[in-house]
Amino acid sequence: MTALVTGGTRGIGLAIVEELVGFGARVHTCCRNENELNGCLRKWDHLGFGVTGSVCDVSIRAQREKLMRTVSNLFDGKLNILINNVGTNIRKPMVDFTAAEFSTLMVTNFESVFHISQLSYPLLKASGVGSIVFISSVSGFVSLKSMSVQGATKGAINQLTKTLACEWAKDNIRSNAVAPWYIRTSMVEQILSNKEYLEEVYSRTPLRRLGDPKEVSSLVAFLCLPASSYITGQIICVDGGMSGETKRGDIMVQAGSICRDDRWSHLGVTALVTGGTKGIGHAVVEELARLGANVHTCSRNEAQLNACLHDWEMKGFQVTGSVCDVMSQGQRVKLMDTVSSVFSRRLNILTLNDKQFLEAVNSRTPLGRPGEPMEVSSLVAFLCLPASSYITGQIICVDGGLTVNGFFAKL
Ligand SMILES: NC(=O)c1ccc[n+]([C@@H]2O[C@H](COP(=O)([O-])OP(=O)(O)OC[C@H]3O[C@@H](n4cnc5c(N)ncnc54)[C@H](OP(=O)(O)O)[C@@H]3O)[C@@H](O)[C@H]2O)c1
């Protein structure tokens, strides 16, 4: 795997470089300060990391172009991983921003990211399996004092994350963003040296502490691994629960705890699942039955249906079945008569499973396919590891980009 990490000599970028090297990636990085870069390169060389680097100010267009020529030469025109990490901040009330300050933030935080992504596209595509991770911020979700412009640039990054997930899915390039709250780095050293401010930050953070760069780099690395292959278009906060501590979040948590038992049971519920002997329909029958539902299913193939019914009986599931071709109106009417009598005229769940439905799902999903159970369990396992110790309160979709897909006409 080959990777470009912008701003890899300090803070979050440095942790990402070292994390990716730990997973065996060949990494190139850049920054403005040549001495600092050379110091890092010597250290990495000594450790046997084989990281390369260039001096580049990403706020200057010509330097971005030169950087990408270097990367292309180094990695034979192929890049698997692009981490758009560089970002800066100027804190002041919105009305006090000068045109030059506004421009500095827009160019460094957003224009550079947009352009580097554009320049990286042919390399990511050529690699066959590409992944972009943007380093955003919670300021892109919630309003933070004196951060109007920085927040707007991060909001723009969040939207770009979603758009690229849909636009580049066809090239097998995934696009995700990681949005940190306060992480101990040189960027926030000065503001956090104010004890009162630090106390306010703690009181606003459910985990009651700052994050460590390694708690960001672990998620970034996860998002570049095959284990996250069905995650795209997501913006995930690494924030000790900060962004989830809103009124809406509280209500959701309370509602969840009140309803927990009901939410996880289908006891007493009746369900009809068409086409339940194979594929998704089969999985749906088993999922519902496992949760206690009485399920009726149908199939055109009697032998296959009987084999499934036998298997479900062995598993202790309450599943009945009929032979039915749902293309035939007469057979559909007969099926519904059977369902009505089996369930005493009461049906809670109807799942229509057919090829057209699957095609409709695929066409609406940027990655163009359903996910595999292992693509969900890998994220679940990651969220249970110490590596995700500053992630809490997050709802992460593993959906091939479905939930961020607004309208991408085929024309
Ligand atoms: N730390 C936090 O609490 C926090 C919270 C939310 C989001 N973030 C985001 O996380 C990212 C990294 O922040 P950090 O805290 O790790 O910052 P940092 O400690 O200041 O490190 C920034 C890195 O980027 C390089 N850099 C800065 N400007 C550059 C430019 N114009 N061109 C090329 N390289 C440049 C720096 O090297 P040179 O100075 O030598 O160029 C350094 O290697 C940023 O996008 C930031 O907005 C951080």
The ligand as a MOL file (V3000), in Angstrom:
LIG
                    3D

  0  0  0     0  0            999 V3000
M  V30 BEGIN CTAB
M  V30 COUNTS 48 52 0 0 0
M  V30 BEGIN ATOM
M  V30 1 N -5.4280 19.3890 17.3810 0
M  V30 2 C -6.7360 19.5060 17.4790 0
M  V30 3 O -7.2750 19.6960 18.5820 0
M  V30 4 C -7.5970 19.4230 16.2490 0
M  V30 5 C -8.9850 19.4320 16.4110 0
M  V30 6 C -9.7900 19.3570 15.2830 0
M  V30 7 C -9.2440 19.2460 14.0300 0
M  V30 8 N -7.8650 19.2490 13.8980 0 CHG=1
M  V30 9 C -7.3450 19.1560 12.5250 0
M  V30 10 O -6.3060 18.1930 12.4670 0
M  V30 11 C -5.3730 18.5350 11.4420 0
M  V30 12 C -3.9580 18.4550 12.0110 0
M  V30 13 O -3.8800 19.3350 13.1150 0
M  V30 14 P -2.7410 19.2240 14.2330 0
M  V30 15 O -3.3570 19.6630 15.5030 0
M  V30 16 O -2.0660 17.9260 14.1530 0 CHG=-1
M  V30 17 O -1.7640 20.3980 13.7170 0
M  V30 18 P -0.2220 20.6890 14.0610 0
M  V30 19 O 0.1970 20.0550 15.3170 0
M  V30 20 O -0.1140 22.1730 13.9440 0
M  V30 21 O 0.5510 19.9990 12.8430 0
M  V30 22 C 0.3160 20.4750 11.5480 0
M  V30 23 C 1.1850 19.7510 10.5560 0
M  V30 24 O 0.8410 20.2410 9.2600 0
M  V30 25 C 1.9680 20.9220 8.6700 0
M  V30 26 N 1.4520 22.1150 7.9670 0
M  V30 27 C 0.7720 23.1440 8.4720 0
M  V30 28 N 0.4750 24.0280 7.5070 0
M  V30 29 C 0.9730 23.5370 6.3620 0
M  V30 30 C 1.0020 23.9670 5.0190 0
M  V30 31 N 0.4480 25.1420 4.6500 0
M  V30 32 N 1.5780 23.2040 4.0870 0
M  V30 33 C 2.1530 22.0070 4.4270 0
M  V30 34 N 2.1840 21.5460 5.6840 0
M  V30 35 C 1.5850 22.2990 6.6410 0
M  V30 36 C 2.8650 21.2610 9.8510 0
M  V30 37 O 4.2410 21.4180 9.4740 0
M  V30 38 P 4.8370 22.8630 9.0560 0
M  V30 39 O 4.3670 23.8480 10.0750 0
M  V30 40 O 6.3080 22.6600 9.0200 0
M  V30 41 O 4.2930 23.1770 7.6960 0
M  V30 42 C 2.6610 20.0270 10.7170 0
M  V30 43 O 3.4000 18.9380 10.2140 0
M  V30 44 C -5.7980 19.9230 10.9450 0
M  V30 45 O -6.5380 19.8000 9.7640 0
M  V30 46 C -6.6770 20.4390 12.0650 0
M  V30 47 O -7.6410 21.3730 11.6120 0
M  V30 48 C -7.0480 19.3300 14.9650 0
M  V30 END ATOM
M  V30 BEGIN BOND
M  V30 1 1 1 2
M  V30 2 2 2 3
M  V30 3 1 2 4
M  V30 4 1 4 5
M  V30 5 2 4 48
M  V30 6 2 5 6
M  V30 7 1 6 7
M  V30 8 2 7 8
M  V30 9 1 8 9
M  V30 10 1 8 48
M  V30 11 1 9 10
M  V30 12 1 9 46
M  V30 13 1 10 11
M  V30 14 1 11 12
M  V30 15 1 11 44
M  V30 16 1 12 13
M  V30 17 1 13 14
M  V30 18 2 14 15
M  V30 19 1 14 16
M  V30 20 1 14 17
M  V30 21 1 17 18
M  V30 22 2 18 19
M  V30 23 1 18 20
M  V30 24 1 18 21
M  V30 25 1 21 22
M  V30 26 1 22 23
M  V30 27 1 23 24
M  V30 28 1 23 42
M  V30 29 1 24 25
M  V30 30 1 25 26
M  V30 31 1 25 36
M  V30 32 1 26 27
M  V30 33 1 26 35
M  V30 34 2 27 28
M  V30 35 1 28 29
M  V30 36 1 29 30
M  V30 37 2 29 35
M  V30 38 1 30 31
M  V30 39 2 30 32
M  V30 40 1 32 33
M  V30 41 2 33 34
M  V30 42 1 34 35
M  V30 43 1 36 37
M  V30 44 1 36 42
M  V30 45 1 37 38
M  V30 46 2 38 39
M  V30 47 1 38 40
M  V30 48 1 38 41
M  V30 49 1 42 43
M  V30 50 1 44 45
M  V30 51 1 44 46
M  V30 52 1 46 47
M  V30 END BOND
M  V30 END CTAB
M  END
